[in-house]
Amino acid sequence: MYDVATIRADFPILSRQVNGKPLVYLDNGASAQKPQVVIDAITRAYSEEYSNVHRGLHFLSNLATENYEAVRGKIAGFLGAADEREIVFTSGTTEGINLVAYSWAMPRFEPGDEIVLSVAEHHANIVPWHFLRERQGAVLKWVEIDAKGDLDPQAVIDAIGPKTKLVAVTHMSNVLGTVVDVAAIARAARERGVATLVDGSQAAVHMPVDVDAIGADFYAITGHKLYGPSGSGAIHIRKERLAEMRPFMGGGDMIREVHRDAVSYNDPPMKFEAGTPGIVQQIGLGAALDYLMGLGMENVAAHERGLRDYARDRLDGLNWLQVQGHSTGKGAIFSFTMEGAHAHDLSTILDKKGVAVRAGHHCAQPLMDHLGVPATARASFGLYNTKSEVDVLIEALELAHDLFA
């Protein structure tokens, strides 16, 4: 049974107050809070088990290596990957997408080659492709969302042409909560000989993910949204794509031998993991994934669907609030504006009531342009949020409305 009160007790920060009010943390889309088991894992890794990995023969190095490498298998299990050797450790989704851009795409793109992406993308899944546009003459083909905020997979598929080499799309919008049928896109792209990259930063937090069933060539996740540490994450890369990729960064661990006139590289995934890694960060991520898998992602998804439906009903009752995006199967993410109030001012007032929301363009400026707004306030829910916290959000919004009316 999913007991949210017990779950909340696992997160120390949720018991604190902000501005004299109980904290209502609704900024999970930016970064999630950490359960005590993750904090304990980090503390233990530093205080009892720390050493550099892979290089030492002594006890602590072997122990740290064992704990660190065990996380690769946990990530594979969490994502439904058949082979943990397809999991490359990164500092997060941003590094994962840049890895693909530099290691796989740059050697292959010629002037005029196309990348299909949607206006709903986070900047992390836009800027690396602009690098290819600026430096190698790649063409970015943009696919719009519809009036409800949905991204029609067929519209993405129809945008694939003879010059398309990559489709890069989000699995879940960090602004609208829209869930994209990435499996349909990946299947159609593969039939056309086109690679697919999926930004899974939001989706992997809110619902079960099976990368083998999705069939994308690249699927990136970030640890700090998964209730793990910042600076942790991974990207799943299909074996055939790994074989096509040149090294991204040079240094220790990614090499076999280094001589004055030659160098040979390690096998994937080590080939793409240069230097001393985020040892403790990844160990912390492993603890976070253990926690999530213990709860069951189906249970997390069901809890958050209940929050989504309740919040949508409450927010729809505020006729002076403009909620952006009304996709039926969206995640529990709500972006909104209020006439006469800038999103930053709205966020500041909510903060006075202890309600933490995000304000700005959410690293999604093409989407803001599409929506015709400079910024929104965003309330994003997580596995520990409650319906009573939705009520506090509504009360704070009503106060803000009275102040700006």
LUMMARVEX-936465 format. One record per residue (C-alpha): residue in one letter; x, y, z; residue number from 0. Coordinates in nm, 3 decimals. Example, Ala and Ser with C-alpha at 12.3 -4.5 7.8 and 13.67 -1.06 7.14 Angstrom:
REM LUMMARVEX-936465
SITE   code        px        py        pz   pos
SITE      A     1.230    -0.450     0.780     0
SITE      S     1.367    -0.106     0.714     1
END
This chain:
REM LUMMARVEX-936465
SITE   code        px        py        pz   pos
SITE      M     0.000     0.000     0.000     0
SITE      Y     0.128     0.346    -0.094     1
SITE      D     0.140     0.543     0.234     2
SITE      V     0.235     0.902     0.153     3
SITE      A     0.268     0.997     0.521     4
SITE      T     0.531     0.727     0.572     5
SITE      I     0.706     0.830     0.252     6
SITE      R     0.716     1.195     0.357     7
SITE      A     0.886     1.091     0.681     8
SITE      D     1.171     0.954     0.469     9
SITE      F     1.255     1.307     0.346    10
SITE      P     1.403     1.520     0.627    11
SITE      I     1.366     1.853     0.448    12
SITE      L     0.988     1.819     0.421    13
SITE      S     0.952     1.875     0.796    14
SITE      R     1.105     2.223     0.787    15
SITE      Q     0.932     2.559     0.764    16
SITE      V     0.986     2.840     0.513    17
SITE      N     0.885     3.194     0.607    18
SITE      G     0.712     3.055     0.913    19
SITE      K     0.498     2.818     0.707    20
SITE      P     0.528     2.442     0.650    21
SITE      L     0.727     2.380     0.333    22
SITE      V     0.516     2.285     0.032    23
SITE      Y     0.778     2.179    -0.220    24
SITE      L     0.636     2.195    -0.573    25
SITE      D     0.959     2.247    -0.767    26
SITE      N     1.027     1.880    -0.835    27
SITE      G     1.054     1.941    -1.209    28
SITE      A     1.373     2.137    -1.141    29
SITE      S     1.515     1.905    -0.876    30
SITE      A     1.365     1.660    -0.628    31
SITE      Q     1.437     1.633    -0.257    32
SITE      K     1.643     1.346    -0.118    33
SITE      P     1.529     1.062     0.112    34
SITE      Q     1.733     0.978     0.419    35
SITE      V     1.858     0.656     0.259    36
SITE      V     2.029     0.860    -0.013    37
SITE      I     2.178     1.100     0.239    38
SITE      D     2.300     0.803     0.444    39
SITE      A     2.452     0.636     0.138    40
SITE      I     2.643     0.952     0.051    41
SITE      T     2.763     0.997     0.409    42
SITE      R     2.873     0.633     0.433    43
SITE      A     3.052     0.648     0.099    44
SITE      Y     3.256     0.946     0.214    45
SITE      S     3.307     0.856     0.581    46
SITE      E     3.361     0.478     0.562    47
SITE      E     3.414     0.358     0.206    48
SITE      Y     3.577     0.630    -0.001    49
SITE      S     3.858     0.573    -0.244    50
SITE      N     3.916     0.623    -0.614    51
SITE      V     3.772     0.348    -0.830    52
SITE      H     3.913     0.101    -1.084    53
SITE      R     4.279     0.181    -1.025    54
SITE      G     4.360     0.051    -0.679    55
SITE      L     4.426    -0.296    -0.543    56
SITE      H     4.366    -0.213    -0.179    57
SITE      F     4.050    -0.284     0.019    58
SITE      L     3.887     0.059    -0.001    59
SITE      S     3.944     0.095    -0.373    60
SITE      N     3.796    -0.247    -0.437    61
SITE      L     3.499    -0.167    -0.214    62
SITE      A     3.434     0.171    -0.377    63
SITE      T     3.466     0.016    -0.722    64
SITE      E     3.221    -0.259    -0.633    65
SITE      N     2.965    -0.012    -0.496    66
SITE      Y     3.010     0.225    -0.788    67
SITE      E     2.987    -0.035    -1.062    68
SITE      A     2.682    -0.198    -0.898    69
SITE      V     2.489     0.117    -0.986    70
SITE      R     2.526     0.043    -1.357    71
SITE      G     2.319    -0.271    -1.313    72
SITE      K     2.063    -0.084    -1.102    73
SITE      I     2.018     0.176    -1.375    74
SITE      A     1.982    -0.097    -1.636    75
SITE      G     1.716    -0.266    -1.425    76
SITE      F     1.534     0.060    -1.358    77
SITE      L     1.523     0.143    -1.730    78
SITE      G     1.450    -0.209    -1.853    79
SITE      A     1.780    -0.238    -2.040    80
SITE      A     1.886    -0.591    -2.125    81
SITE      D     2.259    -0.524    -2.094    82
SITE      E     2.423    -0.297    -1.836    83
SITE      R     2.710    -0.240    -2.079    84
SITE      E     2.469    -0.012    -2.267    85
SITE      I     2.460     0.221    -1.965    86
SITE      V     2.710     0.507    -1.975    87
SITE      F     2.750     0.708    -1.654    88
SITE      T     2.715     1.085    -1.695    89
SITE      S     2.671     1.388    -1.472    90
SITE      G     2.313     1.412    -1.598    91
SITE      T     2.102     1.440    -1.910    92
SITE      T     2.287     1.748    -2.037    93
SITE      E     2.617     1.563    -2.050    94
SITE      G     2.448     1.259    -2.200    95
SITE      I     2.301     1.455    -2.490    96
SITE      N     2.629     1.640    -2.548    97
SITE      L     2.806     1.303    -2.552    98
SITE      V     2.580     1.194    -2.837    99
SITE      A     2.628     1.525    -3.019   100
SITE      Y     3.008     1.517    -3.004   101
SITE      S     3.074     1.145    -3.016   102
SITE      W     2.808     1.015    -3.254   103
SITE      A     2.660     1.307    -3.450   104
SITE      M     2.954     1.535    -3.531   105
SITE      P     3.152     1.275    -3.727   106
SITE      R     2.842     1.194    -3.934   107
SITE      F     2.677     1.524    -4.013   108
SITE      E     2.737     1.706    -4.337   109
SITE      P     2.591     2.042    -4.443   110
SITE      G     2.217     2.006    -4.498   111
SITE      D     2.170     1.697    -4.281   112
SITE      E     1.866     1.735    -4.059   113
SITE      I     1.772     1.696    -3.694   114
SITE      V     1.400     1.675    -3.617   115
SITE      L     1.298     1.809    -3.277   116
SITE      S     0.992     1.962    -3.114   117
SITE      V     0.922     2.306    -2.975   118
SITE      A     0.861     2.138    -2.638   119
SITE      E     1.228     2.051    -2.583   120
SITE      H     1.440     2.157    -2.289   121
SITE      H     1.746     2.361    -2.386   122
SITE      A     1.962     2.057    -2.307   123
SITE      N     1.802     1.890    -2.608   124
SITE      I     1.832     2.198    -2.829   125
SITE      V     2.166     2.373    -2.774   126
SITE      P     2.391     2.075    -2.865   127
SITE      W     2.207     2.056    -3.199   128
SITE      H     2.260     2.428    -3.252   129
SITE      F     2.632     2.352    -3.219   130
SITE      L     2.596     2.119    -3.516   131
SITE      R     2.396     2.385    -3.701   132
SITE      E     2.662     2.650    -3.639   133
SITE      R     2.969     2.435    -3.695   134
SITE      Q     2.865     2.177    -3.951   135
SITE      G     2.566     2.320    -4.132   136
SITE      A     2.303     2.091    -3.982   137
SITE      V     1.940     2.191    -4.032   138
SITE      L     1.698     2.193    -3.738   139
SITE      K     1.343     2.093    -3.833   140
SITE      W     1.089     2.198    -3.571   141
SITE      V     0.762     2.020    -3.500   142
SITE      E     0.483     2.216    -3.329   143
SITE      I     0.254     2.100    -3.050   144
SITE      D    -0.123     2.126    -3.081   145
SITE      A    -0.363     2.352    -2.892   146
SITE      K    -0.387     2.109    -2.599   147
SITE      G    -0.011     2.083    -2.570   148
SITE      D     0.014     1.736    -2.727   149
SITE      L     0.295     1.641    -2.961   150
SITE      D     0.147     1.423    -3.234   151
SITE      P     0.394     1.141    -3.304   152
SITE      Q     0.277     1.130    -3.664   153
SITE      A     0.373     1.495    -3.707   154
SITE      V     0.723     1.406    -3.593   155
SITE      I     0.734     1.105    -3.823   156
SITE      D     0.609     1.313    -4.118   157
SITE      A     0.894     1.560    -4.058   158
SITE      I     1.151     1.286    -4.125   159
SITE      G     1.295     1.330    -4.471   160
SITE      P     1.576     1.184    -4.682   161
SITE      K     1.829     1.419    -4.517   162
SITE      T     1.720     1.344    -4.159   163
SITE      K     1.984     1.170    -3.950   164
SITE      L     1.844     1.217    -3.599   165
SITE      V     1.512     1.270    -3.421   166
SITE      A     1.555     1.423    -3.074   167
SITE      V     1.242     1.449    -2.857   168
SITE      T     1.140     1.466    -2.496   169
SITE      H     0.948     1.181    -2.332   170
SITE      M     0.768     1.425    -2.102   171
SITE      S     0.762     1.805    -2.127   172
SITE      N     0.915     1.976    -1.825   173
SITE      V     0.674     2.268    -1.877   174
SITE      L     0.342     2.113    -1.979   175
SITE      G     0.376     1.759    -1.847   176
SITE      T     0.281     1.627    -2.192   177
SITE      V     0.377     1.262    -2.240   178
SITE      V     0.503     1.181    -2.590   179
SITE      D     0.461     0.846    -2.765   180
SITE      V     0.833     0.805    -2.817   181
SITE      A     0.801     0.434    -2.895   182
SITE      A     0.596     0.509    -3.207   183
SITE      I     0.849     0.773    -3.313   184
SITE      A     1.148     0.546    -3.251   185
SITE      R     0.987     0.258    -3.441   186
SITE      A     0.910     0.473    -3.747   187
SITE      A     1.252     0.637    -3.739   188
SITE      R     1.428     0.301    -3.727   189
SITE      E     1.228     0.181    -4.029   190
SITE      R     1.367     0.485    -4.213   191
SITE      G     1.724     0.430    -4.096   192
SITE      V     1.715     0.735    -3.868   193
SITE      A     1.849     0.744    -3.512   194
SITE      T     1.639     0.862    -3.217   195
SITE      L     1.739     1.033    -2.895   196
SITE      V     1.492     1.067    -2.607   197
SITE      D     1.526     1.312    -2.319   198
SITE      G     1.392     1.102    -2.032   199
SITE      S     1.469     1.350    -1.753   200
SITE      Q     1.105     1.399    -1.651   201
SITE      A     0.944     1.075    -1.765   202
SITE      A     1.175     0.840    -1.575   203
SITE      V     1.077     1.014    -1.251   204
SITE      H     0.703     0.982    -1.294   205
SITE      M     0.633     0.648    -1.462   206
SITE      P     0.787     0.311    -1.550   207
SITE      V     1.028     0.326    -1.842   208
SITE      D     1.130     0.031    -2.061   209
SITE      V     1.403     0.143    -2.301   210
SITE      D     1.408    -0.188    -2.484   211
SITE      A     1.034    -0.157    -2.553   212
SITE      I     1.071     0.208    -2.655   213
SITE      G     1.348     0.120    -2.897   214
SITE      A     1.525     0.456    -2.906   215
SITE      D     1.896     0.459    -2.981   216
SITE      F     1.973     0.697    -2.694   217
SITE      Y     1.774     0.753    -2.372   218
SITE      A     1.912     1.001    -2.116   219
SITE      I     1.824     1.043    -1.749   220
SITE      T     1.943     1.273    -1.473   221
SITE      G     1.993     1.173    -1.111   222
SITE      H     1.894     1.485    -0.921   223
SITE      K     1.537     1.466    -1.051   224
SITE      L     1.523     1.097    -0.951   225
SITE      Y     1.562     1.185    -0.581   226
SITE      G     1.936     1.128    -0.613   227
SITE      P     2.238     1.362    -0.596   228
SITE      S     2.316     1.639    -0.840   229
SITE      G     2.600     1.551    -1.076   230
SITE      S     2.470     1.197    -1.132   231
SITE      G     2.295     1.037    -1.426   232
SITE      A     2.329     0.807    -1.721   233
SITE      I     2.242     0.751    -2.084   234
SITE      H     2.131     0.423    -2.235   235
SITE      I     2.293     0.370    -2.575   236
SITE      R     2.211     0.076    -2.796   237
SITE      K     2.510    -0.150    -2.871   238
SITE      E     2.517    -0.075    -3.241   239
SITE      R     2.535     0.297    -3.172   240
SITE      L     2.807     0.253    -2.910   241
SITE      A     3.014     0.079    -3.175   242
SITE      E     2.978     0.383    -3.401   243
SITE      M     3.090     0.640    -3.144   244
SITE      R     3.431     0.794    -3.104   245
SITE      P     3.556     0.895    -2.756   246
SITE      F     3.410     1.218    -2.620   247
SITE      M     3.671     1.306    -2.355   248
SITE      G     4.022     1.177    -2.309   249
SITE      G     4.185     1.068    -1.985   250
SITE      G     4.208     0.784    -1.741   251
SITE      D     3.978     0.481    -1.757   252
SITE      M     3.876     0.535    -2.119   253
SITE      I     4.211     0.408    -2.251   254
SITE      R     4.384     0.074    -2.280   255
SITE      E     4.735     0.194    -2.364   256
SITE      V     4.898     0.530    -2.418   257
SITE      H     5.232     0.568    -2.600   258
SITE      R     5.418     0.857    -2.754   259
SITE      D     5.288     0.786    -3.101   260
SITE      A     4.969     0.585    -3.040   261
SITE      V     4.673     0.536    -2.810   262
SITE      S     4.416     0.258    -2.785   263
SITE      Y     4.074     0.291    -2.621   264
SITE      N     3.877     0.086    -2.373   265
SITE      D     3.554    -0.092    -2.460   266
SITE      P     3.219     0.079    -2.402   267
SITE      P     3.089     0.197    -2.165   268
SITE      M     3.431     0.279    -2.014   269
SITE      K     3.535     0.428    -2.346   270
SITE      F     3.309     0.724    -2.269   271
SITE      E     3.388     0.769    -1.897   272
SITE      A     3.714     0.960    -1.876   273
SITE      G     3.886     1.058    -1.553   274
SITE      T     3.782     1.022    -1.192   275
SITE      P     3.402     0.996    -1.207   276
SITE      G     3.133     1.118    -0.971   277
SITE      I     3.186     0.815    -0.750   278
SITE      V     2.975     0.917    -0.454   279
SITE      Q     2.712     1.087    -0.670   280
SITE      Q     2.649     0.766    -0.862   281
SITE      I     2.643     0.560    -0.542   282
SITE      G     2.382     0.803    -0.412   283
SITE      L     2.185     0.761    -0.734   284
SITE      G     2.194     0.386    -0.683   285
SITE      A     2.040     0.432    -0.339   286
SITE      A     1.771     0.656    -0.490   287
SITE      L     1.685     0.394    -0.752   288
SITE      D     1.667     0.126    -0.483   289
SITE      Y     1.422     0.350    -0.301   290
SITE      L     1.209     0.412    -0.612   291
SITE      M     1.204     0.047    -0.711   292
SITE      G     1.107    -0.040    -0.354   293
SITE      L     0.804     0.187    -0.385   294
SITE      G     0.728     0.060    -0.736   295
SITE      M     0.709     0.304    -1.024   296
SITE      E     0.355     0.191    -1.105   297
SITE      N     0.256     0.295    -0.752   298
SITE      V     0.437     0.628    -0.787   299
SITE      A     0.262     0.691    -1.119   300
SITE      A    -0.080     0.607    -0.972   301
SITE      H    -0.024     0.843    -0.677   302
SITE      E     0.083     1.124    -0.905   303
SITE      R    -0.214     1.069    -1.139   304
SITE      G    -0.439     1.127    -0.841   305
SITE      L    -0.254     1.448    -0.758   306
SITE      R    -0.270     1.558    -1.121   307
SITE      D    -0.645     1.507    -1.144   308
SITE      Y    -0.711     1.681    -0.814   309
SITE      A    -0.482     1.974    -0.896   310
SITE      R    -0.630     2.009    -1.244   311
SITE      D    -0.982     2.031    -1.100   312
SITE      R    -0.877     2.290    -0.841   313
SITE      L    -0.678     2.500    -1.086   314
SITE      D    -0.954     2.489    -1.348   315
SITE      G    -1.180     2.648    -1.089   316
SITE      L    -0.967     2.964    -1.093   317
SITE      N    -1.104     3.145    -1.397   318
SITE      W    -0.845     3.421    -1.363   319
SITE      L    -0.555     3.175    -1.394   320
SITE      Q    -0.428     3.072    -1.736   321
SITE      V    -0.301     2.713    -1.723   322
SITE      Q    -0.079     2.619    -2.016   323
SITE      G    -0.128     2.275    -2.170   324
SITE      H    -0.428     2.047    -2.128   325
SITE      S    -0.304     1.712    -2.253   326
SITE      T    -0.530     1.439    -2.115   327
SITE      G    -0.252     1.200    -2.015   328
SITE      K    -0.009     1.463    -1.890   329
SITE      G     0.209     1.427    -1.586   330
SITE      A     0.154     1.620    -1.263   331
SITE      I     0.320     1.937    -1.393   332
SITE      F     0.126     2.264    -1.423   333
SITE      S     0.253     2.587    -1.575   334
SITE      F     0.036     2.896    -1.541   335
SITE      T     0.019     3.272    -1.570   336
SITE      M    -0.197     3.534    -1.403   337
SITE      E    -0.300     3.856    -1.576   338
SITE      G    -0.130     4.158    -1.423   339
SITE      A     0.136     3.953    -1.244   340
SITE      H     0.477     3.851    -1.372   341
SITE      A     0.561     3.487    -1.304   342
SITE      H     0.852     3.593    -1.081   343
SITE      D     0.624     3.810    -0.866   344
SITE      L     0.372     3.528    -0.844   345
SITE      S     0.642     3.285    -0.731   346
SITE      T     0.764     3.532    -0.468   347
SITE      I     0.418     3.566    -0.316   348
SITE      L     0.367     3.189    -0.311   349
SITE      D     0.702     3.155    -0.137   350
SITE      K     0.574     3.377     0.145   351
SITE      K     0.320     3.103     0.211   352
SITE      G     0.590     2.835     0.208   353
SITE      V     0.500     2.717    -0.143   354
SITE      A     0.804     2.657    -0.363   355
SITE      V     0.733     2.680    -0.737   356
SITE      R     0.956     2.759    -1.032   357
SITE      A     0.921     3.079    -1.235   358
SITE      G     1.076     3.171    -1.569   359
SITE      H     1.112     3.010    -1.910   360
SITE      H     1.213     2.673    -1.760   361
SITE      C     1.497     2.633    -2.012   362
SITE      A     1.233     2.601    -2.283   363
SITE      Q     1.229     2.933    -2.466   364
SITE      P     1.107     2.795    -2.801   365
SITE      L     0.805     2.660    -2.614   366
SITE      M     0.748     2.996    -2.443   367
SITE      D     0.758     3.161    -2.786   368
SITE      H     0.505     2.906    -2.913   369
SITE      L     0.275     2.972    -2.616   370
SITE      G     0.312     3.348    -2.657   371
SITE      V     0.428     3.411    -2.301   372
SITE      P     0.765     3.534    -2.170   373
SITE      A     0.752     3.309    -1.863   374
SITE      T     0.524     3.097    -1.648   375
SITE      A     0.506     2.983    -1.289   376
SITE      R     0.527     2.605    -1.261   377
SITE      A     0.406     2.370    -0.991   378
SITE      S     0.551     2.022    -1.038   379
SITE      F     0.452     1.738    -0.810   380
SITE      G     0.646     1.440    -0.681   381
SITE      L     0.591     1.114    -0.502   382
SITE      Y     0.573     1.279    -0.158   383
SITE      N     0.323     1.556    -0.238   384
SITE      T    -0.034     1.549    -0.111   385
SITE      K    -0.379     1.682    -0.197   386
SITE      S    -0.365     1.904     0.110   387
SITE      E    -0.057     2.068    -0.043   388
SITE      V    -0.260     2.133    -0.356   389
SITE      D    -0.509     2.314    -0.134   390
SITE      V    -0.231     2.527     0.013   391
SITE      L    -0.118     2.613    -0.340   392
SITE      I    -0.472     2.721    -0.431   393
SITE      E    -0.501     2.937    -0.118   394
SITE      A    -0.169     3.104    -0.198   395
SITE      L    -0.278     3.167    -0.559   396
SITE      E    -0.601     3.323    -0.436   397
SITE      L    -0.400     3.553    -0.209   398
SITE      A    -0.181     3.652    -0.504   399
SITE      H    -0.487     3.722    -0.716   400
SITE      D    -0.632     3.950    -0.447   401
SITE      L    -0.303     4.140    -0.429   402
SITE      F    -0.275     4.191    -0.805   403
SITE      A    -0.646     4.248    -0.879   404
END
